[in-house]
Amino acid sequence: MIDNPTPIVNVGIIGCGEVTQVVHIPTLGHLSDLFRITYLCDISKAALQFCSQKVNNHVPKTTTDPAVLCASTEVDVVLVVNSDEYHVSHAILALEAGKFVFVEKPMALTQRDVETLIKAEQNAPGKVMVGYMRRYAAAFTDALKEIGGLEKITYARVRDIIGPNSTFVSQSATFPKRFDDFTPEDSQDKASRAAEISEQALRQECNVPVTPESARMWRVLGGLGSHDLSVMREALGVPTKVLGSHLNFPMWSVLFEYPGFAVVYESGIDNIPRFDAHLEIYSSSKVIRVQYDTPYIKGLPVTMHIVENVDGAYHETTIRKTYEDPYTLERKNYTN
């Protein structure tokens, strides 16, 4: 008999798109002893109907109004996983309702909005967690210990070159669907917010002309790129400056300067069905590499690879600590 069972956290999800269908609903369902999805919100009633049937063991309440979900006494934590134009406004709505908040990356795309959300959190009883699941991979947390034991870092590389996500999603056995039963006003609001965000981020904060190319690159860096930069910051800290870059979608690279060494960040999207994302840290006698596979298929391990000089001999070790995916490990961290 369990004397002190862990209380179940009631979760409300804002956004019923692909990532909710492929990742969040299945992961929370697998952890039903820790979480219960009680509320779903989306502007698409068809998406709400579809996703409500995906929830294990019960049918959650649904609404098209985020304020209704956030105000519900049946919600402890709000997952903001809709289009990123709404991340900050809906996260603030949840904080003002006294909830804890998980917001998918990117949390925000402008410095202004980052500061606004930080201030809102400071004035609220709840806290905000940003969805960078790669940092919770067991191989990554073990690699941090290995990196901390290096005498001196001489070089590092962050790489993320992937094929089309649709390839991996279609093989995930989650069978997601897209819906378009929203109004022209909804589409116009999203487009207006996107244009304002690009103007604020690029022209106002970075003094960069707003063009279709610069706006697209900004959104790609805020999306795919934010995972890589998050891992880089967690492992190495913040770089002192950018030495150079080549931003030419669909491939791009950046050279960062750190005290005593440089970091190459290379990323892009092509049509080859593979997922190559890794962090690699070099020292004079040891190389540590964390290799990620696609997050959309559960059970694919994240591995740590160590190459080193052991008494003058080449020594290579591959460590697969667990098959638990980073999303599952990230969710377990909610309750800590």
Contacts in CASP RR format, 6 or more apart in sequence:
PFRMAT RR
TARGET T0000
AUTHOR 0000-0000-0000
METHOD contacts of the structure
MODEL  1
MIDNPTPIVNVGIIGCGEVTQVVHIPTLGHLSDLFRITYLCDISKAALQF
CSQKVNNHVPKTTTDPAVLCASTEVDVVLVVNSDEYHVSHAILALEAGKF
VFVEKPMALTQRDVETLIKAEQNAPGKVMVGYMRRYAAAFTDALKEIGGL
EKITYARVRDIIGPNSTFVSQSATFPKRFDDFTPEDSQDKASRAAEISEQ
ALRQECNVPVTPESARMWRVLGGLGSHDLSVMREALGVPTKVLGSHLNFP
MWSVLFEYPGFAVVYESGIDNIPRFDAHLEIYSSSKVIRVQYDTPYIKGL
PVTMHIVENVDGAYHETTIRKTYEDPYTLERKNYTN
6 33 0 8 1.000
6 34 0 8 1.000
6 335 0 8 1.000
8 33 0 8 1.000
8 34 0 8 1.000
8 35 0 8 1.000
8 36 0 8 1.000
9 34 0 8 1.000
9 35 0 8 1.000
9 36 0 8 1.000
9 76 0 8 1.000
9 77 0 8 1.000
9 334 0 8 1.000
9 335 0 8 1.000
10 35 0 8 1.000
10 36 0 8 1.000
10 38 0 8 1.000
10 74 0 8 1.000
10 75 0 8 1.000
10 76 0 8 1.000
10 77 0 8 1.000
11 28 0 8 1.000
11 35 0 8 1.000
11 36 0 8 1.000
11 37 0 8 1.000
11 38 0 8 1.000
11 39 0 8 1.000
11 75 0 8 1.000
11 76 0 8 1.000
11 77 0 8 1.000
11 78 0 8 1.000
11 79 0 8 1.000
12 37 0 8 1.000
12 38 0 8 1.000
12 39 0 8 1.000
12 40 0 8 1.000
12 41 0 8 1.000
12 60 0 8 1.000
12 69 0 8 1.000
12 72 0 8 1.000
12 75 0 8 1.000
12 77 0 8 1.000
12 78 0 8 1.000
12 79 0 8 1.000
13 20 0 8 1.000
13 24 0 8 1.000
13 25 0 8 1.000
13 37 0 8 1.000
13 39 0 8 1.000
13 40 0 8 1.000
13 41 0 8 1.000
13 78 0 8 1.000
13 79 0 8 1.000
13 81 0 8 1.000
14 41 0 8 1.000
14 42 0 8 1.000
14 66 0 8 1.000
14 69 0 8 1.000
14 78 0 8 1.000
14 79 0 8 1.000
14 80 0 8 1.000
14 81 0 8 1.000
14 82 0 8 1.000
14 86 0 8 1.000
14 90 0 8 1.000
14 94 0 8 1.000
15 40 0 8 1.000
15 41 0 8 1.000
15 42 0 8 1.000
15 47 0 8 1.000
15 80 0 8 1.000
15 81 0 8 1.000
15 82 0 8 1.000
16 40 0 8 1.000
16 41 0 8 1.000
16 42 0 8 1.000
16 44 0 8 1.000
16 47 0 8 1.000
16 48 0 8 1.000
16 50 0 8 1.000
16 51 0 8 1.000
17 42 0 8 1.000
17 47 0 8 1.000
17 51 0 8 1.000
17 81 0 8 1.000
17 82 0 8 1.000
17 176 0 8 1.000
17 178 0 8 1.000
18 169 0 8 1.000
18 176 0 8 1.000
18 178 0 8 1.000
19 81 0 8 1.000
19 104 0 8 1.000
20 51 0 8 1.000
20 79 0 8 1.000
20 81 0 8 1.000
21 50 0 8 1.000
21 51 0 8 1.000
21 54 0 8 1.000
21 174 0 8 1.000
21 176 0 8 1.000
21 177 0 8 1.000
22 169 0 8 1.000
22 172 0 8 1.000
22 174 0 8 1.000
22 176 0 8 1.000
22 296 0 8 1.000
23 295 0 8 1.000
23 296 0 8 1.000
23 327 0 8 1.000
24 79 0 8 1.000
24 81 0 8 1.000
25 37 0 8 1.000
25 51 0 8 1.000
25 54 0 8 1.000
25 55 0 8 1.000
26 54 0 8 1.000
26 174 0 8 1.000
26 298 0 8 1.000
27 325 0 8 1.000
27 327 0 8 1.000
27 328 0 8 1.000
27 331 0 8 1.000
28 35 0 8 1.000
28 37 0 8 1.000
28 331 0 8 1.000
29 35 0 8 1.000
29 37 0 8 1.000
29 55 0 8 1.000
29 56 0 8 1.000
30 328 0 8 1.000
31 328 0 8 1.000
31 331 0 8 1.000
31 332 0 8 1.000
32 56 0 8 1.000
32 57 0 8 1.000
34 331 0 8 1.000
34 332 0 8 1.000
34 334 0 8 1.000
34 335 0 8 1.000
35 331 0 8 1.000
35 334 0 8 1.000
36 58 0 8 1.000
37 55 0 8 1.000
37 60 0 8 1.000
38 60 0 8 1.000
38 61 0 8 1.000
38 72 0 8 1.000
38 74 0 8 1.000
38 75 0 8 1.000
39 60 0 8 1.000
39 61 0 8 1.000
39 62 0 8 1.000
39 63 0 8 1.000
39 69 0 8 1.000
39 72 0 8 1.000
39 74 0 8 1.000
39 75 0 8 1.000
40 48 0 8 1.000
40 51 0 8 1.000
40 52 0 8 1.000
40 55 0 8 1.000
40 60 0 8 1.000
40 61 0 8 1.000
40 62 0 8 1.000
40 63 0 8 1.000
40 69 0 8 1.000
41 48 0 8 1.000
41 62 0 8 1.000
41 63 0 8 1.000
41 64 0 8 1.000
41 65 0 8 1.000
41 66 0 8 1.000
41 68 0 8 1.000
41 69 0 8 1.000
42 48 0 8 1.000
42 51 0 8 1.000
42 62 0 8 1.000
42 64 0 8 1.000
42 82 0 8 1.000
43 64 0 8 1.000
43 182 0 8 1.000
43 183 0 8 1.000
43 186 0 8 1.000
44 179 0 8 1.000
44 180 0 8 1.000
44 181 0 8 1.000
44 182 0 8 1.000
45 64 0 8 1.000
45 181 0 8 1.000
46 179 0 8 1.000
46 181 0 8 1.000
47 177 0 8 1.000
47 179 0 8 1.000
47 181 0 8 1.000
48 62 0 8 1.000
48 63 0 8 1.000
48 64 0 8 1.000
49 62 0 8 1.000
50 177 0 8 1.000
50 179 0 8 1.000
52 59 0 8 1.000
52 60 0 8 1.000
52 62 0 8 1.000
53 59 0 8 1.000
61 72 0 8 1.000
61 74 0 8 1.000
63 69 0 8 1.000
66 86 0 8 1.000
66 90 0 8 1.000
66 93 0 8 1.000
67 93 0 8 1.000
67 97 0 8 1.000
69 75 0 8 1.000
69 78 0 8 1.000
70 78 0 8 1.000
70 90 0 8 1.000
70 93 0 8 1.000
70 94 0 8 1.000
70 96 0 8 1.000
70 97 0 8 1.000
70 99 0 8 1.000
71 97 0 8 1.000
75 99 0 8 1.000
76 99 0 8 1.000
76 100 0 8 1.000
77 99 0 8 1.000
77 100 0 8 1.000
77 101 0 8 1.000
77 102 0 8 1.000
77 334 0 8 1.000
78 90 0 8 1.000
78 91 0 8 1.000
78 94 0 8 1.000
78 97 0 8 1.000
78 99 0 8 1.000
78 100 0 8 1.000
78 101 0 8 1.000
78 102 0 8 1.000
79 102 0 8 1.000
79 103 0 8 1.000
79 104 0 8 1.000
80 86 0 8 1.000
80 87 0 8 1.000
80 90 0 8 1.000
80 91 0 8 1.000
80 94 0 8 1.000
80 101 0 8 1.000
80 102 0 8 1.000
80 103 0 8 1.000
80 104 0 8 1.000
81 102 0 8 1.000
81 103 0 8 1.000
81 104 0 8 1.000
82 90 0 8 1.000
83 190 0 8 1.000
84 104 0 8 1.000
84 106 0 8 1.000
84 109 0 8 1.000
84 223 0 8 1.000
85 190 0 8 1.000
85 193 0 8 1.000
85 194 0 8 1.000
85 197 0 8 1.000
86 193 0 8 1.000
87 103 0 8 1.000
87 104 0 8 1.000
87 106 0 8 1.000
87 107 0 8 1.000
87 108 0 8 1.000
88 107 0 8 1.000
88 108 0 8 1.000
88 113 0 8 1.000
88 116 0 8 1.000
88 117 0 8 1.000
91 101 0 8 1.000
91 103 0 8 1.000
91 107 0 8 1.000
91 117 0 8 1.000
91 120 0 8 1.000
91 128 0 8 1.000
92 116 0 8 1.000
92 117 0 8 1.000
92 120 0 8 1.000
94 101 0 8 1.000
95 101 0 8 1.000
95 120 0 8 1.000
95 121 0 8 1.000
95 124 0 8 1.000
95 126 0 8 1.000
95 128 0 8 1.000
96 120 0 8 1.000
96 124 0 8 1.000
98 124 0 8 1.000
98 125 0 8 1.000
98 126 0 8 1.000
99 126 0 8 1.000
100 126 0 8 1.000
100 127 0 8 1.000
100 128 0 8 1.000
100 129 0 8 1.000
101 126 0 8 1.000
101 127 0 8 1.000
101 128 0 8 1.000
101 129 0 8 1.000
102 128 0 8 1.000
102 129 0 8 1.000
102 130 0 8 1.000
102 131 0 8 1.000
102 334 0 8 1.000
103 128 0 8 1.000
103 129 0 8 1.000
103 130 0 8 1.000
103 131 0 8 1.000
104 130 0 8 1.000
104 131 0 8 1.000
105 130 0 8 1.000
105 131 0 8 1.000
105 132 0 8 1.000
105 222 0 8 1.000
105 223 0 8 1.000
105 226 0 8 1.000
105 227 0 8 1.000
105 230 0 8 1.000
106 222 0 8 1.000
106 223 0 8 1.000
106 226 0 8 1.000
107 114 0 8 1.000
107 117 0 8 1.000
107 128 0 8 1.000
107 130 0 8 1.000
108 114 0 8 1.000
108 117 0 8 1.000
109 197 0 8 1.000
109 201 0 8 1.000
109 218 0 8 1.000
109 219 0 8 1.000
109 222 0 8 1.000
110 197 0 8 1.000
110 200 0 8 1.000
110 201 0 8 1.000
110 205 0 8 1.000
111 201 0 8 1.000
111 205 0 8 1.000
112 200 0 8 1.000
112 205 0 8 1.000
113 197 0 8 1.000
117 128 0 8 1.000
121 127 0 8 1.000
121 128 0 8 1.000
129 334 0 8 1.000
131 330 0 8 1.000
132 226 0 8 1.000
132 227 0 8 1.000
132 230 0 8 1.000
132 231 0 8 1.000
133 295 0 8 1.000
133 326 0 8 1.000
133 327 0 8 1.000
133 329 0 8 1.000
133 330 0 8 1.000
134 140 0 8 1.000
134 227 0 8 1.000
134 230 0 8 1.000
134 231 0 8 1.000
134 277 0 8 1.000
134 292 0 8 1.000
134 302 0 8 1.000
134 326 0 8 1.000
135 141 0 8 1.000
135 230 0 8 1.000
135 231 0 8 1.000
135 234 0 8 1.000
135 326 0 8 1.000
136 326 0 8 1.000
136 329 0 8 1.000
136 330 0 8 1.000
136 333 0 8 1.000
137 290 0 8 1.000
137 292 0 8 1.000
137 302 0 8 1.000
137 326 0 8 1.000
137 329 0 8 1.000
138 302 0 8 1.000
138 321 0 8 1.000
138 322 0 8 1.000
138 324 0 8 1.000
138 329 0 8 1.000
139 290 0 8 1.000
139 291 0 8 1.000
139 301 0 8 1.000
139 302 0 8 1.000
139 303 0 8 1.000
139 304 0 8 1.000
139 319 0 8 1.000
139 320 0 8 1.000
139 321 0 8 1.000
140 231 0 8 1.000
140 234 0 8 1.000
140 235 0 8 1.000
140 279 0 8 1.000
140 290 0 8 1.000
140 302 0 8 1.000
140 304 0 8 1.000
140 326 0 8 1.000
142 304 0 8 1.000
142 319 0 8 1.000
142 321 0 8 1.000
143 235 0 8 1.000
143 279 0 8 1.000
143 281 0 8 1.000
143 288 0 8 1.000
143 290 0 8 1.000
143 304 0 8 1.000
144 234 0 8 1.000
144 235 0 8 1.000
146 286 0 8 1.000
146 288 0 8 1.000
146 304 0 8 1.000
146 306 0 8 1.000
147 153 0 8 1.000
147 235 0 8 1.000
147 236 0 8 1.000
147 281 0 8 1.000
147 288 0 8 1.000
150 281 0 8 1.000
150 283 0 8 1.000
150 286 0 8 1.000
150 288 0 8 1.000
151 283 0 8 1.000
151 284 0 8 1.000
152 283 0 8 1.000
152 284 0 8 1.000
153 236 0 8 1.000
153 258 0 8 1.000
153 260 0 8 1.000
153 261 0 8 1.000
153 281 0 8 1.000
153 282 0 8 1.000
153 283 0 8 1.000
154 261 0 8 1.000
154 282 0 8 1.000
154 283 0 8 1.000
154 284 0 8 1.000
155 261 0 8 1.000
155 262 0 8 1.000
155 263 0 8 1.000
155 282 0 8 1.000
156 232 0 8 1.000
156 235 0 8 1.000
156 236 0 8 1.000
156 258 0 8 1.000
156 261 0 8 1.000
156 262 0 8 1.000
156 263 0 8 1.000
156 264 0 8 1.000
156 279 0 8 1.000
156 280 0 8 1.000
156 281 0 8 1.000
156 282 0 8 1.000
157 263 0 8 1.000
157 264 0 8 1.000
157 265 0 8 1.000
157 266 0 8 1.000
157 278 0 8 1.000
157 279 0 8 1.000
157 280 0 8 1.000
158 228 0 8 1.000
158 229 0 8 1.000
158 231 0 8 1.000
158 232 0 8 1.000
158 263 0 8 1.000
158 264 0 8 1.000
158 265 0 8 1.000
158 266 0 8 1.000
158 267 0 8 1.000
158 278 0 8 1.000
158 279 0 8 1.000
158 280 0 8 1.000
159 228 0 8 1.000
159 265 0 8 1.000
159 266 0 8 1.000
159 267 0 8 1.000
159 276 0 8 1.000
159 277 0 8 1.000
159 278 0 8 1.000
159 279 0 8 1.000
159 280 0 8 1.000
160 224 0 8 1.000
160 225 0 8 1.000
160 227 0 8 1.000
160 228 0 8 1.000
160 266 0 8 1.000
160 267 0 8 1.000
160 268 0 8 1.000
160 276 0 8 1.000
160 277 0 8 1.000
160 278 0 8 1.000
161 251 0 8 1.000
161 266 0 8 1.000
161 267 0 8 1.000
161 268 0 8 1.000
161 269 0 8 1.000
161 270 0 8 1.000
161 276 0 8 1.000
161 277 0 8 1.000
162 224 0 8 1.000
162 268 0 8 1.000
162 269 0 8 1.000
162 270 0 8 1.000
162 274 0 8 1.000
162 275 0 8 1.000
162 276 0 8 1.000
162 277 0 8 1.000
162 294 0 8 1.000
163 269 0 8 1.000
163 270 0 8 1.000
163 271 0 8 1.000
163 272 0 8 1.000
163 273 0 8 1.000
163 274 0 8 1.000
163 275 0 8 1.000
164 269 0 8 1.000
164 271 0 8 1.000
164 273 0 8 1.000
165 294 0 8 1.000
165 296 0 8 1.000
167 273 0 8 1.000
168 273 0 8 1.000
168 275 0 8 1.000
168 294 0 8 1.000
168 296 0 8 1.000
168 297 0 8 1.000
169 176 0 8 1.000
169 296 0 8 1.000
171 297 0 8 1.000
172 296 0 8 1.000
172 297 0 8 1.000
172 298 0 8 1.000
194 215 0 8 1.000
198 210 0 8 1.000
198 214 0 8 1.000
198 215 0 8 1.000
198 218 0 8 1.000
199 210 0 8 1.000
201 218 0 8 1.000
202 208 0 8 1.000
202 209 0 8 1.000
202 210 0 8 1.000
202 214 0 8 1.000
202 215 0 8 1.000
202 218 0 8 1.000
203 209 0 8 1.000
203 210 0 8 1.000
208 214 0 8 1.000
213 249 0 8 1.000
216 249 0 8 1.000
217 247 0 8 1.000
217 249 0 8 1.000
217 252 0 8 1.000
220 249 0 8 1.000
221 229 0 8 1.000
224 267 0 8 1.000
224 268 0 8 1.000
224 269 0 8 1.000
225 267 0 8 1.000
227 277 0 8 1.000
228 265 0 8 1.000
228 267 0 8 1.000
228 277 0 8 1.000
229 265 0 8 1.000
231 279 0 8 1.000
231 290 0 8 1.000
232 256 0 8 1.000
232 263 0 8 1.000
232 265 0 8 1.000
232 279 0 8 1.000
235 279 0 8 1.000
235 281 0 8 1.000
236 258 0 8 1.000
236 263 0 8 1.000
236 281 0 8 1.000
237 258 0 8 1.000
239 256 0 8 1.000
239 257 0 8 1.000
239 258 0 8 1.000
239 263 0 8 1.000
240 257 0 8 1.000
240 258 0 8 1.000
240 259 0 8 1.000
241 256 0 8 1.000
241 257 0 8 1.000
242 254 0 8 1.000
242 255 0 8 1.000
242 256 0 8 1.000
242 257 0 8 1.000
243 255 0 8 1.000
243 256 0 8 1.000
243 257 0 8 1.000
243 262 0 8 1.000
244 254 0 8 1.000
244 255 0 8 1.000
245 252 0 8 1.000
245 253 0 8 1.000
245 254 0 8 1.000
245 255 0 8 1.000
246 252 0 8 1.000
246 253 0 8 1.000
246 254 0 8 1.000
247 254 0 8 1.000
249 268 0 8 1.000
250 268 0 8 1.000
250 269 0 8 1.000
250 270 0 8 1.000
251 266 0 8 1.000
251 267 0 8 1.000
251 268 0 8 1.000
251 269 0 8 1.000
251 270 0 8 1.000
252 266 0 8 1.000
252 267 0 8 1.000
252 268 0 8 1.000
253 264 0 8 1.000
253 265 0 8 1.000
253 266 0 8 1.000
253 267 0 8 1.000
254 264 0 8 1.000
254 265 0 8 1.000
255 262 0 8 1.000
255 263 0 8 1.000
255 264 0 8 1.000
255 265 0 8 1.000
256 262 0 8 1.000
256 263 0 8 1.000
256 264 0 8 1.000
256 265 0 8 1.000
275 292 0 8 1.000
275 293 0 8 1.000
275 294 0 8 1.000
277 291 0 8 1.000
277 292 0 8 1.000
277 293 0 8 1.000
278 289 0 8 1.000
278 290 0 8 1.000
278 291 0 8 1.000
278 292 0 8 1.000
279 289 0 8 1.000
279 290 0 8 1.000
280 287 0 8 1.000
280 288 0 8 1.000
280 289 0 8 1.000
280 290 0 8 1.000
281 287 0 8 1.000
281 288 0 8 1.000
281 289 0 8 1.000
285 308 0 8 1.000
285 309 0 8 1.000
286 306 0 8 1.000
286 307 0 8 1.000
286 308 0 8 1.000
286 309 0 8 1.000
287 306 0 8 1.000
287 307 0 8 1.000
287 308 0 8 1.000
288 304 0 8 1.000
288 305 0 8 1.000
288 306 0 8 1.000
289 304 0 8 1.000
289 305 0 8 1.000
289 306 0 8 1.000
289 307 0 8 1.000
290 302 0 8 1.000
290 303 0 8 1.000
290 304 0 8 1.000
290 305 0 8 1.000
291 302 0 8 1.000
291 303 0 8 1.000
291 304 0 8 1.000
291 305 0 8 1.000
292 302 0 8 1.000
292 326 0 8 1.000
293 300 0 8 1.000
293 301 0 8 1.000
293 302 0 8 1.000
294 300 0 8 1.000
295 325 0 8 1.000
295 326 0 8 1.000
295 327 0 8 1.000
298 325 0 8 1.000
298 328 0 8 1.000
299 323 0 8 1.000
299 324 0 8 1.000
299 325 0 8 1.000
300 325 0 8 1.000
301 320 0 8 1.000
301 322 0 8 1.000
301 323 0 8 1.000
302 325 0 8 1.000
302 326 0 8 1.000
303 318 0 8 1.000
303 319 0 8 1.000
303 320 0 8 1.000
304 318 0 8 1.000
304 319 0 8 1.000
304 321 0 8 1.000
305 316 0 8 1.000
305 317 0 8 1.000
305 318 0 8 1.000
305 319 0 8 1.000
306 315 0 8 1.000
306 316 0 8 1.000
306 317 0 8 1.000
306 319 0 8 1.000
307 314 0 8 1.000
307 315 0 8 1.000
307 316 0 8 1.000
307 317 0 8 1.000
308 315 0 8 1.000
308 317 0 8 1.000
309 315 0 8 1.000
END
